[in-house]
Amino acid sequence: MMNWPRGETAMRKGLLILALVAAAGPAPAQDYPTRPIKALTTTSAGGISDVFMRALGDELLKRWGQPIVVENRPGGMQNVGARACTEAPPDGYTICILNAEPIAYNQFLLKSMPFDPEKGLQPVTNLYHLIHILVVNSQLGVKTIDELIALSKAKPGTLNYLTASVPLALYMETLRMEKGADWVRVPFKGGGEAVNAVLSGSTPIALIGEGNVIGQIRAGTMTPLVMLNNIRSPNFPAVPTLVETGYTGPPSRGWYGLFTPAGTAKPIVDKLAKEVAGILDDPAFRARHLTARSLVPAANTPEQFAAEIRSDRALAQQVVKAAGLEPQ
């Protein structure tokens, strides 16, 4: 056996370790996942994002052989679930379905945030845009926006509404100021609870994803008044859009995207984005879990999604300022 000088032996050992590390570099993404993945949602069970995440998880299970375990973390203007995402280990075994409110809007509405929306999360891919609709409990007996405004004036202090999105709330607040309507926004916890609140009459007005209320509209228990994305819905083609009612206020786009905690390895993020894009591109999955629920597929790359978020964040700051809202 040849005896190398001590310094040269140390150098050779170091080179060997570097070579082993380099060889092992791609392995995490190649082997990922090797155990169950936790998926955090910011809404309660039964909401659109919860139902969608479970459907997406079923498809990922088929491809990867590992289950996706959904955990619902509603509350706190959706900051509770978003914060939990930022605090999870960045190892690819926590993924999160979040919407624009905690990512783009809340930092301009609150004096302090429980997490950093710009540095705490890694965008993976946009998932879908929502078609939003303004509905009321049918027992209110109104068929149009004008009739709802008139009712609110006739019964001041008795009507309230809910919505998951700040842009959508700005629509109602703009109407309230411009038309002298009388209603109050109440906290939103999740799609399932929102539907129940409208049906019970405790909160008779909701601005909500159309997919949450298709069954109730068709059953006659809810009445649709206006489409909030300026898209006539194929499910309810007679319902007018915002523009058609003369509205020129803040925009009302809503989306849900997939995130991981910041620091998650790029090969894992890219693998997630590619796999999810493949699932969303499948015609059968689209028809059943997107089109049927009034969702518009929006898959893109992590870089494209990050650019969209930066644009939405700048717009959010302008919208909140234009509405005269002060951080609380």
C-alpha positions in Angstrom: 0.0 0.0 0.0 1.4 3.4 -1.0 1.7 5.9 1.8 0.7 9.4 0.6 2.0 12.5 2.3 -0.4 13.7 5.0 -1.4 16.9 3.1 -2.0 15.1 -0.1 -4.1 12.4 1.7 -6.4 15.1 3.2 -6.7 16.7 -0.2 -7.7 13.4 -1.8 -10.2 12.7 0.9 -11.7 16.2 0.4 -12.0 15.6 -3.4 -13.6 12.2 -2.8 -16.3 13.8 -0.5 -17.0 16.6 -3.1 -17.4 14.0 -5.8 -19.8 12.0 -3.7 -21.8 15.1 -2.9 -21.9 16.1 -6.5 -23.0 12.6 -7.5 -25.8 12.7 -4.9 -27.0 16.2 -5.9 -29.8 15.2 -8.3 -31.0 12.3 -6.2 -33.5 14.3 -4.0 -35.4 15.3 -7.1 -35.0 12.0 -8.9 -36.3 10.0 -5.9 -38.8 12.5 -4.6 -41.2 11.8 -3.1 -40.3 8.8 -0.9 -43.0 9.5 1.8 -46.4 11.1 2.1 -46.7 14.8 1.3 -48.7 17.2 3.5 -50.9 19.8 1.6 -52.0 22.8 3.5 -55.1 24.8 2.5 -56.2 28.1 3.9 -60.0 27.3 3.8 -62.2 24.8 5.5 -63.2 21.4 4.3 -65.7 21.4 1.5 -64.5 24.6 -0.2 -63.3 24.7 -3.8 -59.6 24.7 -3.0 -60.0 21.9 -0.5 -61.9 19.7 -3.0 -59.5 20.6 -5.8 -56.5 19.8 -3.7 -57.9 16.3 -2.8 -58.5 15.6 -6.5 -55.0 16.8 -7.5 -53.7 14.6 -4.6 -55.4 11.5 -6.0 -53.7 12.1 -9.4 -50.3 12.6 -7.8 -50.8 9.4 -5.8 -51.3 7.5 -9.1 -48.1 8.9 -10.5 -45.8 8.9 -7.4 -47.2 6.2 -5.2 -47.3 8.6 -2.2 -50.4 10.0 -0.6 -51.2 13.7 -0.4 -52.6 14.4 3.1 -54.7 17.6 3.1 -54.8 19.7 6.3 -57.2 22.6 6.5 -55.9 25.8 8.2 -58.6 28.5 7.8 -58.8 31.8 9.6 -57.0 35.1 10.1 -57.7 36.4 6.6 -56.1 33.2 5.4 -52.9 34.2 7.1 -53.0 31.2 9.4 -52.5 28.6 6.7 -50.0 30.8 4.8 -47.9 31.2 7.9 -48.0 27.5 8.6 -46.6 27.0 5.1 -43.7 29.4 5.6 -42.8 27.7 8.9 -42.8 24.1 7.5 -39.4 22.4 6.6 -38.4 23.3 3.0 -37.9 19.7 2.0 -40.7 19.3 -0.5 -43.0 17.4 1.9 -45.2 20.4 2.6 -47.0 21.9 -0.3 -49.7 24.7 0.0 -52.6 25.9 -2.0 -53.0 29.6 -1.4 -54.9 32.4 -3.1 -54.1 36.1 -3.8 -55.4 37.5 -0.5 -52.6 36.4 1.9 -50.0 36.6 -0.9 -50.7 39.9 -2.5 -53.3 41.9 -0.5 -53.0 41.4 3.2 -49.7 43.2 3.6 -51.4 46.4 2.5 -54.4 45.9 4.7 -52.7 45.0 8.0 -50.2 47.0 10.0 -48.2 43.8 10.7 -48.1 40.4 9.1 -47.4 37.1 10.8 -45.2 36.0 7.9 -43.3 37.5 5.0 -45.4 36.9 1.8 -42.5 38.0 -0.4 -39.6 36.0 1.1 -41.4 33.1 3.0 -42.9 31.2 0.1 -41.7 29.7 -3.1 -44.2 29.9 -6.0 -44.6 26.5 -7.8 -47.4 27.1 -10.3 -50.6 28.9 -10.7 -53.5 26.4 -10.6 -56.6 28.1 -11.7 -58.6 31.3 -11.9 -62.0 31.4 -10.4 -65.2 32.6 -12.0 -66.9 34.6 -9.2 -70.5 35.3 -8.9 -72.7 37.5 -6.6 -75.5 35.4 -5.1 -78.2 36.0 -2.5 -80.5 33.8 -0.5 -83.6 33.5 -2.8 -85.9 34.3 0.1 -84.7 37.9 -0.2 -86.8 38.1 -3.3 -84.4 40.2 -5.3 -83.3 39.5 -8.9 -80.9 42.4 -9.8 -78.2 44.5 -8.2 -80.6 47.5 -8.2 -83.2 45.6 -6.3 -80.6 44.4 -3.7 -79.5 48.0 -3.2 -83.1 49.2 -2.8 -83.7 46.4 -0.2 -80.6 47.4 1.8 -81.9 50.9 2.0 -85.4 49.8 3.0 -83.9 47.6 5.7 -80.8 49.4 7.0 -78.4 47.5 9.3 -80.0 44.1 8.5 -77.9 42.8 5.5 -74.4 41.5 5.5 -72.2 39.7 3.0 -69.1 37.5 2.8 -66.4 37.0 0.3 -62.9 35.4 0.4 -61.3 38.1 -1.8 -60.4 41.7 -1.1 -61.0 42.8 -4.7 -64.4 41.3 -4.5 -65.1 43.1 -1.3 -64.1 46.3 -2.9 -66.8 45.8 -5.5 -69.4 45.7 -2.7 -67.8 48.7 -0.9 -67.7 50.7 -4.1 -71.5 50.1 -4.6 -72.1 51.0 -1.0 -70.4 54.3 -1.3 -71.7 55.2 -4.8 -75.3 54.0 -4.4 -75.9 54.5 -0.7 -76.4 50.8 -0.1 -76.4 49.5 3.5 -74.5 46.3 4.1 -71.6 45.0 6.1 -68.8 42.5 5.3 -68.5 39.6 7.7 -65.4 37.2 8.1 -65.0 34.4 5.5 -63.7 31.1 6.7 -64.2 28.7 3.8 -66.4 27.9 0.8 -68.4 25.2 2.7 -69.2 27.5 5.6 -70.0 30.3 3.3 -72.6 28.3 1.4 -74.2 27.2 4.7 -74.3 30.9 5.9 -76.2 32.0 2.8 -78.6 29.1 2.9 -79.4 29.7 6.5 -80.0 33.4 5.9 -77.5 34.4 8.6 -75.4 36.0 5.8 -77.7 36.3 2.9 -75.3 37.7 0.3 -72.0 36.2 -1.0 -69.4 36.9 -3.6 -68.0 33.4 -4.2 -66.6 31.0 -6.7 -69.4 29.9 -9.0 -68.4 26.3 -8.5 -69.4 26.5 -4.8 -73.0 27.4 -5.6 -73.9 25.8 -8.9 -76.2 23.2 -7.2 -77.9 25.8 -5.0 -78.6 28.1 -7.9 -80.0 25.3 -10.0 -82.1 24.2 -7.0 -83.5 27.7 -6.6 -82.3 28.3 -3.1 -79.8 31.0 -4.3 -80.3 33.7 -6.9 -77.4 34.9 -9.1 -77.2 38.6 -9.7 -73.9 39.3 -11.5 -70.7 37.6 -12.8 -67.7 39.3 -11.3 -64.9 38.3 -13.8 -66.6 40.0 -16.8 -67.1 36.5 -18.3 -70.6 35.2 -19.1 -70.8 31.8 -17.5 -71.8 28.9 -19.7 -73.7 27.5 -16.8 -75.8 30.7 -16.3 -75.6 32.6 -19.6 -78.4 35.0 -18.7 -76.5 36.4 -15.6 -75.0 39.8 -16.6 -71.3 40.7 -16.1 -69.9 43.6 -14.1 -69.3 45.7 -17.1 -72.8 45.2 -18.3 -74.2 46.6 -15.1 -72.2 49.7 -15.5 -69.5 49.0 -12.9 -66.1 50.6 -13.5 -64.4 50.0 -10.1 -61.5 47.8 -9.0 -60.7 44.5 -10.8 -61.9 41.3 -9.3 -59.6 38.5 -10.5 -59.1 35.6 -8.2 -56.7 32.7 -8.3 -55.3 29.8 -6.3 -51.7 28.7 -6.7 -49.4 26.0 -5.4 -46.5 27.0 -3.1 -43.8 25.4 -1.0 -41.8 27.0 1.9 -39.0 29.2 0.7 -35.7 27.4 0.3 -37.2 24.2 -1.2 -34.7 22.8 -3.7 -35.3 24.0 -7.2 -35.3 20.5 -8.8 -38.1 19.5 -6.5 -40.1 22.7 -7.2 -39.6 22.2 -11.0 -40.7 18.5 -10.7 -43.8 19.6 -8.8 -44.6 22.2 -11.4 -44.1 19.9 -14.3 -46.2 17.1 -12.8 -49.1 19.4 -11.8 -49.1 21.0 -15.3 -49.4 17.5 -16.8 -52.4 16.7 -14.6 -54.1 20.0 -15.4 -53.5 19.5 -19.1 -55.3 16.1 -19.0 -58.7 16.6 -20.8 -60.6 14.3 -18.4 -59.2 16.0 -15.3 -60.0 19.4 -16.7 -63.5 18.5 -17.6 -64.3 17.0 -14.2 -62.4 19.1 -11.7 -62.0 22.5 -13.5 -64.6 23.2 -16.1 -67.4 21.5 -14.2 -66.6 23.7 -11.2 -66.3 27.0 -13.1 -62.5 27.1 -12.8 -60.1 28.3 -15.5 -56.8 26.3 -15.7 -53.8 28.6 -15.3 -50.7 26.3 -14.9 -47.3 28.0 -15.6 -43.7 27.7 -14.6 -42.4 28.8 -11.1 -40.7 31.8 -12.8 -43.9 32.9 -14.7 -46.0 32.5 -11.5 -43.5 34.5 -9.5 -43.7 37.3 -12.1 -47.6 37.2 -12.0 -47.5 37.6 -8.2 -45.2 40.6 -8.4 -47.6 42.2 -10.8 -50.6 41.4 -8.7 -48.9 42.7 -5.6 -48.3 46.1 -7.3 -51.9 46.2 -8.5 -53.1 45.3 -5.0 -51.3 48.2 -3.5 -52.9 50.6 -6.0 -56.4 49.1 -5.4 -56.2 49.3 -1.7 -55.0 52.9 -1.9 -57.7 53.9 -4.4 -60.3 52.4 -2.1 -59.1 54.6 0.8 -58.5 51.5 3.0 -56.2 52.1 6.0 -54.1 49.2 7.5 -55.7 47.8 10.5 
